[in-house]
Amino acid sequence: DTVPVFSDEQLLGYSATISPDGNWVAFLSPVSQGIQLYNFDDASGTIIRNQMGMAAQWSPDSAEIAVSDVVFTDEIWNTLISGVNARTAEATVLSQPGPEDEGLEDANPVFSPDGQRLAFTRKQAGAVTGRQIWTMNRDGTNAQPLTTEDGVHHGLLAYSPDGQALVYQRFNLKDLNSQTGVWVLDLRTGETHEIAPEAAQPAWLP
């Protein structure tokens, strides 16, 4: 049966994502200026304040979501990734700048199918370079770059169902005639290859 999540037709919600266990929906709520979590079982919910306006990414166990948001620290605007408990809304900042980093712009977090790692995109705050693909443990430790092409922008990451590859958008910033293409990164070998030129918004079939 089709039923509304909320009865007030004036409320707006978009970019909805349903948890893997089917018990939760997370959606962007402009009125609340954040991400609304709603539980189908008991109709409970909570608001997670967020300025980025990007869809929440669920962990495979449906226990938390990964989000990116703007954080002002040491007179620098950073965009950092946090893990947020679905039940308590308690947030833990996962992005960990290195000693050489003056600021970070981390975004587009996605969980690996086993829930042990996150893939995301990163660049230095304010840098005129493309975002690179990184991975880190679920608790934010052991962050490692997977790409190092400053002149190329990477985005919209998605793990393959077996967790052995990432599909993503790729755009060459140095070529004025470049078109966005869809590429695959083999996580076992580190090799990349294009699978669809002049394409965008990739997603894996189950």
N, C-alpha and C positions, 0 to 999 in steps of 0.2 A: 504494500500500500504506500502511496505517496502522501507524506505529511510534512508540514513546514517545521523546521527546527525552532523557529520563533514565530509568534502570531502577529507581531507588529510588522505590517507590510512596508513601513517606512524605513526599517532597518536594512542596512546593506551588508552583504557578505560575499566574498569571492575567493578564488584560489583555494577551494576546499580540498583537503587531503584526509582520507580515512585511514585509521591505524590498521596495521596488518591483522590484528585480531578482530577487527570489525566493531569494536566497542566505542571508539572515539572518532570524532571528526574535528579537525582543526581548520579554521578559516580566518581570513583577514577581515577585520571589522573596522572600517574607517571611523565610525562613530566612537568606538572605544579606543581608537588609536593604538591598536595592537592586534595580537592573535588571540582569537576566542577558541577555547577548548570546550567541547560539549560531549558528555558521556551519554550514550544511548540507553544504558541499563538503568541509571538512576536519575537521569535528566539534570545532573549536576554540571557545573561548568566553572571556568575561571578565565581571567583575562591576563595575557602576558604582554606587557607594554613593549612596543616595538616601533621604531621609526623607519625601518628599511622597506617595509611593505612587500616582503618576499614570502612565498609559501613555506610553511613548516615542513620539515623532513622527519618522518617517524623512524625510530629504531625498530629493528625486526621484532623485538620482544614487546613493542608497544608501550614500554615504560617511560620513554622520554622522546622529546623532539629536539632537533638541532636547528638553531636559528642564528642569523647574523644580525648585529645591530650596531649603531653608532655609539661609541664610548669616548668621552673627552678625558684624556689623561696627559699630564705633563705638558699642557698647552698644545697638545696635538689631537686632532680628530682621528680616531682609529675606528675601523670596522672589525669587530671581533666576533668570533663564533662561541656560542654558549650551548650547553646541554641543559634542558629544562625538564624536570620531573613532571609527568602528566598529572599526577594526583595532587602534589603539593605546590606546584608552580615554582619550586626552588630552582634557581639557575646557578650553574657553575661555568665560569668562563674557561673555555678550552684553548683559545688562542694564546700562545706563549711566545712573545717577541724574543728574539735572540739579542745578545749584547750589542750587536752591530746595527740592530733595527731601531730607527728613530720613530717609526710608526708603521702600522700594518693596515692593509685593506684585505681582510679575509671574508669570503662569501661563498655561496653555492655549496653548502655542506651536504653530503649524502653518505648514508651508512653503507658499509659493506654488507652483503647478505648474511654473514655470520655475526654481525653486530660488533665486531672487535675493532674495526677501524673506520675512520671517516676520510673521504676524499673531499677536497675543497679547492678553491682557487685563491691565489694570494699575489699581491704586489706590495711594494713599499708605499706608504701613504704619500699621496701627492705626486708620485713618480709618473712620468709620461711613458709608460711601458705597458705591454700586454700582461694580463693575468696569467700566472703559471699554475699548473696542476700540482698539488701537494697531497700527501696523506699523513695522518697522525693516528695514534691510538685513541680509543674511545674516551680516555681520560685526558687527552690533550698532549700526552708525552710522545717523544720520538717522531716529531714532525720532519718529513723528508720531501724534497722536491722531486717530482717525476718528469718535469719539463723545465728547460732553461733557455727558452727562446724569447728574449726580451721584446723582439719586434713582432711577436705573434700573440694574439689574444685568444685565450681558451675559456670556454664557458659551458653551462648546462650539462654537467657531468651526470652519468648514470652507470652504475655497476651492472655487469652482466649477471644473470641469475646464478651462475656458478662462481661468481666473485673473481674470475681470472682476467677480466678485461674491463676497461672503461670506454664508453662512447662519449663523444663530446663535440661541441662546435669549435671550429678553428678559423681564425681570420688573420690574414697577414696585414699588419698595420703599415708596412713599408711599401706596399704595392697599391697605388691609387685605384687600380682596376681589379683588385682582388675581390673575390666573392666568398661569402661564408660557406664552408664545407663541413661535412661530417666525417670525423676520423675515429679510429679505434686505437687504444693503447693496450698492448699486451703486458699485463702486470708481471708475468713470469720472465719475459725477456727484455722488457723495456722498449720494444720496437713499436713504432707507430705506422699507420697507413691510412690513406683516405679511402672511404667506401662510398661516398656520395658527394661529388662536387656540386656547388651551387645548391646546397641543401641546409636545413636548419632544424632545430628542436627534435633531436633524436630521442628515441625511447626503445627499450628492448621488448620483444615479445616474451611472454612467460616461458 
